[in-house]
């Protein structure tokens, strides 16, 4: 499988525990897993590169294990236990300088692991109900966390005793009621100290830890549905967000306005990522499609059906190259190249239902 894995430019983690690689230029998709031992415990909840050369992938599963996948060989080479199922799923996974590994789980435990250590070298508590942990692409020792009733925190792993920055909640509403918090995703804005977040209450916030202000320096809303994922385009001054109804939009971070919407998505967005150097964004979610949109004309360039509901996406630095897909072109070639995998009984998705309920309650208060 090494020859096929080296072709892949986009990697995705699925609910069924399959690591999926896609060559968008060749319109081919491949499954990488042990099909004889597939179970919901293997559901992929986090992905990151294992080295700067992007020759290894780290795959975080629901059962608390982190597997190392060799892109060169096309096989899993190592499995390491970095948590227990009782602690909740992984909400973030990152490689630190050298051979260190950073994990975060839903119960809010942040752990730093050394290469050969069976026990974590450092452990921090980021609060309950953490939805996401993200690492700064510039300073690998800086990470951000946030979740339900758990505002943005920025951590310096070299000073783990307390957060370097803790965001303050928005001011009470006009009825003097506390405004609910639910950070769903975040990203460090390049060439600044700022962090942008999106929330389950369709808000986008920008925080600036370099100022005394702990509330957002910019806040605005997009749509009426909970936002679930965001990513920063290479061009800067903008953010791409996705929500539970499959809407994806490019928002201006200077004026807090919508620059444009990306068409063609149907299911709730679970993950999206902008290419680090090119004006494209890849997204995936409940409708089982990988989609690649141009951020220049906002048109759909590639669309690949991958059979499983998708949780996470990772683009190789040289990924998403190739000729644009023609409108209406079928994905038969993808089906022919994919390994047959029997799907387990689908698990009910309650996350989106909960988000809708909380959103409706908020509207009722307003």
C-alpha positions as CSV (number, residue, x, y, z in Angstrom):
1,X,0.0,0.0,0.0
2,X,3.0,2.3,0.1
3,X,2.6,3.3,-3.6
4,X,-1.0,4.3,-3.1
5,X,-0.5,6.1,0.2
6,X,2.2,8.3,-1.4
7,X,-0.3,9.5,-4.0
8,X,-2.7,10.8,-1.3
9,X,-2.9,14.6,-0.9
10,X,-5.8,14.7,1.6
11,X,-6.3,12.5,4.7
12,X,-9.5,12.0,6.6
13,X,-10.6,10.1,9.7
14,X,-14.0,8.4,9.8
15,X,-16.5,7.2,12.4
16,X,-15.9,3.6,11.4
17,X,-12.2,3.8,12.4
18,X,-10.8,4.0,8.8
19,X,-8.1,6.3,7.8
20,X,-8.9,7.5,4.3
21,X,-6.4,8.9,1.8
22,X,-7.5,10.7,-1.3
23,X,-5.6,11.7,-4.4
24,X,-7.8,14.6,-5.7
25,X,-5.8,15.0,-8.9
26,X,-6.3,11.3,-9.8
27,X,-9.8,11.1,-8.4
28,X,-8.8,8.0,-6.3
29,X,-9.5,7.2,-2.7
30,X,-8.0,4.5,-0.5
31,X,-8.8,2.9,2.9
32,X,-6.1,2.2,5.4
33,X,-7.1,0.0,8.3
34,X,-7.3,-3.6,9.6
35,X,-10.7,-4.5,8.3
36,X,-10.9,-7.6,10.4
37,X,-10.9,-5.6,13.7
38,X,-13.0,-2.6,12.8
39,X,-15.2,-1.3,15.6
40,X,-16.6,2.0,17.0
41,X,-13.8,2.0,19.5
42,X,-11.5,2.8,16.6
43,X,-13.4,5.8,15.4
44,X,-10.9,8.5,14.4
45,X,-11.3,11.8,16.3
46,X,-8.0,13.5,15.7
47,X,-5.2,13.7,13.1
48,X,-1.9,15.5,12.9
49,X,1.5,15.1,11.1
50,X,4.1,13.1,13.0
51,X,7.0,14.9,11.5
52,X,7.8,18.1,9.5
53,X,8.4,16.1,6.3
54,X,4.8,14.8,6.5
55,X,6.0,11.2,6.2
56,X,4.0,10.0,9.2
57,X,0.5,10.6,10.5
58,X,-0.7,10.4,14.1
59,X,-4.2,9.0,14.4
60,X,-6.2,9.5,17.7
61,X,-9.0,7.0,18.3
62,X,-12.0,6.9,20.6
63,X,-10.4,4.1,22.7
64,X,-7.6,6.4,23.8
65,X,-4.9,5.1,21.5
66,X,-2.7,7.1,19.1
67,X,-1.5,5.1,16.1
68,X,1.4,6.1,13.9
69,X,0.8,5.6,10.2
70,X,3.7,5.6,7.7
71,X,2.8,7.5,4.5
72,X,5.9,6.0,2.8
73,X,5.0,2.4,3.7
74,X,1.2,2.7,3.7
75,X,0.9,0.8,7.0
76,X,0.4,1.5,10.8
77,X,3.7,1.1,12.5
78,X,3.0,1.8,16.2
79,X,0.1,2.0,18.7
80,X,0.4,4.0,21.9
81,X,-2.1,4.4,24.7
82,X,-2.5,8.1,25.6
83,X,-5.8,8.0,27.5
84,X,-8.8,6.0,28.6
85,X,-12.3,5.9,27.0
86,X,-13.8,7.1,30.3
87,X,-12.0,10.5,29.8
88,X,-13.9,11.2,26.6
89,X,-12.7,11.4,23.0
90,X,-9.6,13.2,21.8
91,X,-10.3,16.9,21.1
92,X,-6.8,17.7,19.9
93,X,-3.5,16.0,19.0
94,X,-0.2,17.7,18.2
95,X,3.5,16.9,17.8
96,X,5.8,19.0,19.9
97,X,9.4,19.9,19.2
98,X,11.6,16.8,19.0
99,X,9.7,13.7,19.7
100,X,7.1,15.0,22.2
101,X,3.4,14.5,21.8
102,X,0.5,16.5,23.1
103,X,-3.0,15.2,23.7
104,X,-6.3,16.7,25.0
105,X,-9.5,14.9,25.8
106,X,-13.1,16.0,26.4
107,X,-12.8,16.1,30.2
108,X,-10.1,18.8,29.8
109,X,-6.9,16.9,30.6
110,X,-3.9,18.2,28.6
111,X,-1.0,15.8,28.5
112,X,2.6,16.1,27.3
113,X,4.2,12.7,26.3
114,X,7.8,12.0,25.8
115,X,8.8,9.5,23.1
116,X,9.4,6.5,25.4
117,X,7.3,7.5,28.3
118,X,4.4,5.3,29.4
119,X,3.3,8.1,31.7
120,X,2.8,11.8,30.8
121,X,5.6,14.1,31.5
122,X,3.3,17.0,32.2
123,X,-0.5,17.2,32.9
124,X,-2.7,20.3,32.9
125,X,-6.5,20.8,33.5
126,X,-8.2,22.9,30.9
127,X,-11.7,22.6,32.5
128,X,-14.7,20.4,31.7
129,X,-16.3,19.8,28.3
130,X,-13.4,20.8,26.1
131,X,-14.5,20.8,22.4
132,X,-11.2,21.6,20.7
133,X,-7.5,22.0,21.3
134,X,-5.3,23.7,18.7
135,X,-1.5,24.2,18.5
136,X,0.1,27.4,17.3
137,X,1.8,26.8,14.0
138,X,4.5,29.3,14.9
139,X,5.3,28.6,18.5
140,X,4.7,24.9,19.0
141,X,4.6,25.3,22.8
142,X,1.5,27.5,22.7
143,X,-1.9,25.8,22.5
144,X,-5.4,27.0,22.9
145,X,-8.4,25.2,24.4
146,X,-12.1,25.9,24.7
147,X,-15.5,24.2,25.0
148,X,-19.0,24.2,26.5
149,X,-19.2,26.7,29.3
150,X,-15.4,26.8,29.1
151,X,-14.0,29.9,27.4
152,X,-10.8,30.3,25.4
153,X,-7.6,29.5,27.3
154,X,-4.1,29.8,25.9
155,X,-1.4,27.7,27.4
156,X,2.4,28.0,27.4
157,X,3.6,24.4,27.8
158,X,6.9,25.6,29.3
159,X,4.9,27.3,32.1
160,X,2.1,24.7,32.7
161,X,1.0,25.8,36.1
162,X,-1.8,28.1,34.8
163,X,-3.0,29.4,31.5
164,X,-1.1,32.3,29.9
165,X,-4.4,33.8,28.9
166,X,-8.0,33.2,30.0
167,X,-10.8,34.9,28.0
168,X,-13.6,36.7,29.8
169,X,-17.2,35.9,28.9
170,X,-19.2,38.4,26.9
171,X,-21.1,41.1,28.9
172,X,-24.5,40.1,30.2
173,X,-27.4,40.7,27.8
174,X,-30.0,43.5,28.1
175,X,-31.9,41.4,30.6
176,X,-28.8,41.0,32.7
177,X,-28.7,37.3,32.0
178,X,-25.4,35.6,31.6
179,X,-24.6,34.8,28.0
180,X,-23.8,31.1,27.4
181,X,-20.4,30.1,26.1
182,X,-19.5,27.2,23.8
183,X,-16.2,27.4,21.9
184,X,-16.2,24.9,19.1
185,X,-13.0,25.6,17.3
186,X,-10.1,28.2,17.2
187,X,-7.0,29.1,15.3
188,X,-3.9,31.3,15.9
189,X,-3.8,34.2,13.5
190,X,-0.3,34.3,11.9
191,X,2.0,37.3,12.5
192,X,0.1,38.3,15.6
193,X,-0.8,37.3,19.1
194,X,-4.5,37.0,18.2
195,X,-6.7,34.0,18.3
196,X,-10.0,33.6,16.4
197,X,-12.8,31.3,17.7
198,X,-16.2,30.1,16.5
199,X,-19.0,29.1,18.8
200,X,-22.1,26.9,19.0
201,X,-24.1,30.2,19.2
202,X,-23.0,31.1,15.6
203,X,-20.5,33.7,16.9
204,X,-17.0,34.5,15.7
205,X,-14.7,36.2,18.2
206,X,-11.2,37.5,17.9
207,X,-9.1,37.8,21.1
208,X,-5.8,39.7,21.5
209,X,-3.8,38.4,24.5
210,X,-1.2,41.2,24.0
211,X,-3.8,43.8,25.3
212,X,-5.2,44.1,28.8
213,X,-8.7,43.3,27.4
214,X,-9.8,39.7,28.0
215,X,-13.1,40.0,26.1
216,X,-13.1,39.8,22.3
217,X,-11.6,42.7,20.4
218,X,-13.9,41.8,17.5
219,X,-17.2,39.9,17.6
220,X,-19.9,39.2,15.0
221,X,-22.3,36.5,14.0
222,X,-22.8,34.3,10.9
223,X,-26.1,32.6,10.1
224,X,-28.5,31.1,12.6
225,X,-27.0,27.7,13.2
226,X,-24.2,26.4,15.5
227,X,-20.7,26.8,14.0
228,X,-18.6,23.7,14.2
229,X,-15.2,24.3,12.5
230,X,-13.0,27.1,11.2
231,X,-9.7,27.5,9.3
232,X,-7.5,30.4,8.2
233,X,-6.8,31.0,4.5
234,X,-3.2,31.6,3.4
235,X,-4.0,35.1,2.3
236,X,-4.8,36.2,5.8
237,X,-7.4,38.7,7.2
238,X,-10.2,36.2,6.8
239,X,-11.6,33.0,8.3
240,X,-13.6,30.1,6.8
241,X,-16.3,28.7,9.0
242,X,-18.7,25.8,8.7
243,X,-21.9,25.0,10.6
244,X,-24.3,22.1,11.5
245,X,-26.4,22.8,8.4
246,X,-23.6,22.4,5.9
247,X,-23.1,26.1,5.3
248,X,-19.5,27.3,4.7
249,X,-18.6,30.9,4.4
250,X,-15.5,33.1,4.0
251,X,-15.6,35.9,6.6
252,X,-13.6,39.2,6.8
253,X,-11.7,39.5,10.1
254,X,-11.2,43.2,9.7
255,X,-14.8,44.3,9.2
256,X,-16.7,41.3,10.5
257,X,-18.7,40.8,7.3
258,X,-19.3,37.9,4.9
259,X,-17.1,37.9,1.9
260,X,-18.9,35.0,0.2
261,X,-20.5,31.5,0.7
262,X,-19.3,28.2,-0.7
263,X,-22.0,26.2,-2.5
264,X,-22.6,22.5,-2.8
265,X,-22.5,21.2,0.8
266,X,-25.5,19.4,2.3
267,X,-24.6,17.7,5.6
268,X,-23.3,19.2,8.9
269,X,-19.6,20.3,8.6
270,X,-17.4,18.5,11.1
271,X,-14.0,19.6,9.9
272,X,-12.4,21.9,7.3
273,X,-8.9,23.0,6.5
274,X,-7.5,25.7,4.2
275,X,-4.4,24.8,2.2
276,X,-1.3,26.4,3.8
277,X,-0.2,28.2,0.6
278,X,-3.0,27.9,-2.0
279,X,-6.4,29.6,-2.1
280,X,-8.5,26.4,-1.5
281,X,-10.3,24.8,1.4
282,X,-11.2,21.2,2.0
283,X,-14.2,20.2,4.1
284,X,-15.9,17.0,5.3
285,X,-18.7,15.9,7.6
286,X,-22.0,14.0,7.9
287,X,-22.8,13.7,4.2
288,X,-19.7,11.5,3.7
289,X,-18.2,13.8,1.0
290,X,-14.8,15.4,0.7
291,X,-15.2,18.7,-1.0
292,X,-12.5,21.1,-2.2
293,X,-13.5,24.7,-3.0
294,X,-11.6,27.6,-4.5
295,X,-11.5,30.6,-2.2
296,X,-11.0,32.9,-5.2
297,X,-14.2,32.2,-7.2
298,X,-15.8,30.0,-4.4
299,X,-16.5,27.2,-6.9
300,X,-16.4,23.5,-6.1
301,X,-13.2,22.0,-7.6
302,X,-13.4,18.4,-6.3
303,X,-16.0,16.2,-4.8
304,X,-15.4,12.6,-3.6
305,X,-17.8,10.3,-1.9
306,X,-16.1,8.3,0.9
307,X,-18.9,6.0,2.3
308,X,-18.4,6.9,6.0
309,X,-19.3,9.9,8.1
310,X,-16.1,11.9,8.4
311,X,-14.7,13.6,11.6
312,X,-11.4,15.1,10.7
313,X,-9.4,16.3,7.7
314,X,-5.7,17.0,7.0
315,X,-4.1,18.4,3.9
316,X,-0.6,17.6,2.8
317,X,1.5,20.7,1.9
318,X,1.5,19.7,-1.7
319,X,-2.1,18.5,-1.7
320,X,-5.2,19.4,-3.7
321,X,-3.3,20.0,-7.0
322,X,-4.8,19.0,-10.3
323,X,-7.5,19.8,-12.8
324,X,-10.9,21.0,-11.6
325,X,-13.7,18.5,-11.6
326,X,-16.3,19.0,-14.2
327,X,-19.9,19.7,-13.0
328,X,-22.0,16.5,-12.9
329,X,-19.0,14.1,-13.3
330,X,-19.6,10.8,-11.5
331,X,-17.4,9.4,-8.8
332,X,-17.4,5.8,-10.3
333,X,-13.6,5.7,-10.4
334,X,-13.4,6.3,-6.7
335,X,-15.7,3.4,-6.0
336,X,-13.7,1.1,-8.2
337,X,-10.5,1.8,-6.4
338,X,-11.8,1.7,-2.8
339,X,-11.4,-1.3,-0.6
340,X,-14.7,-2.8,0.4
341,X,-15.4,-2.3,4.1
342,X,-18.6,-3.4,5.8
343,X,-20.1,-0.6,7.8
344,X,-21.3,-1.2,11.3
345,X,-24.8,-0.1,12.5
346,X,-24.9,3.7,12.5
347,X,-24.7,5.4,15.9
348,X,-27.3,8.1,16.5
349,X,-25.7,11.5,16.3
350,X,-26.9,13.6,19.3
351,X,-24.3,16.4,19.2
352,X,-26.1,18.3,16.4
353,X,-29.5,17.8,18.2
354,X,-28.1,19.2,21.4
355,X,-26.6,22.2,19.6
356,X,-30.0,23.0,18.0
357,X,-31.8,22.8,21.4
358,X,-29.3,25.2,23.0
359,X,-29.6,27.6,20.1
360,X,-33.4,27.6,20.3
361,X,-33.3,28.2,24.1
362,X,-31.0,31.2,23.5
363,X,-33.5,32.6,21.0
364,X,-36.3,32.2,23.4
365,X,-34.4,34.2,26.1
366,X,-33.8,36.9,23.6
